[in-house]
């Protein structure tokens, strides 16, 4: 699936991933290919992106995540 992690200053990540984990306000949430459409608010924590090349972690102070059509977009603070 396609993943983008964007802050007001720069793009932290753009590419393909097998899974994404985000710090939702109601707890940690994970997304895999084919996930149902979703928009939710994030709290401070780590966004974890897993791909064939391994796992990368991106700290965020909060934000919003949108999941739609096998695309995950994180608008982070």
C-alpha positions in Angstrom: 0.0 0.0 0.0 1.1 3.6 -0.5 2.1 5.6 2.6 2.8 9.3 3.0 3.9 11.0 6.3 3.8 14.8 5.9 4.6 17.6 8.4 4.1 21.3 7.8 7.9 21.6 7.2 8.6 18.5 5.1 7.7 15.1 3.8 9.0 12.4 6.2 8.2 9.4 4.2 6.6 8.5 0.8 6.6 5.0 -0.5 5.3 1.5 -0.3 4.7 -0.4 3.0 3.2 -3.7 4.1 1.8 -2.2 7.4 1.5 1.0 9.3 1.0 1.5 13.0 -0.1 4.9 14.4 -0.8 6.3 17.9 -4.5 7.0 17.8 -6.2 9.0 20.6 -8.1 5.8 21.6 -5.0 3.6 21.4 -2.6 2.2 18.8 -4.0 1.3 15.4 -2.5 -0.8 12.7 -3.4 -0.7 9.0 -2.8 -3.4 6.3 -3.6 -3.5 2.6 -7.4 -3.5 2.0 -8.2 -1.7 5.3 -11.6 0.0 5.4 -11.7 3.8 4.9 -11.0 5.7 8.1 -10.1 9.2 9.2 -9.0 9.7 12.9 -7.0 12.0 15.1 -3.5 11.0 16.4 -1.8 11.8 19.7 1.9 12.1 20.3 3.8 8.9 19.7 5.5 6.9 17.0 4.3 6.1 13.5 5.8 2.8 12.5 6.1 1.9 8.8 7.0 -1.7 7.9 8.1 -2.7 4.4 10.2 -5.4 2.7 13.3 -3.3 3.7 12.5 -3.4 7.5 10.8 -1.1 9.9 11.2 2.7 10.3 9.8 4.8 13.2 8.8 8.5 12.9 8.0 10.4 16.1 4.9 12.7 15.8 3.4 15.2 18.2 -0.1 14.5 17.0 -2.1 15.0 13.8 -4.6 13.2 11.5 -4.5 9.9 9.5 -6.6 9.1 6.5 -6.9 5.5 5.1 -8.6 5.1 1.7 -8.0 3.0 -1.4 -4.9 1.3 -0.1 -3.3 4.7 0.7 -2.4 5.9 4.2 -1.8 9.6 4.6 -0.5 10.9 7.9 -0.7 14.7 8.4 1.6 15.1 11.4 2.6 17.9 13.7 
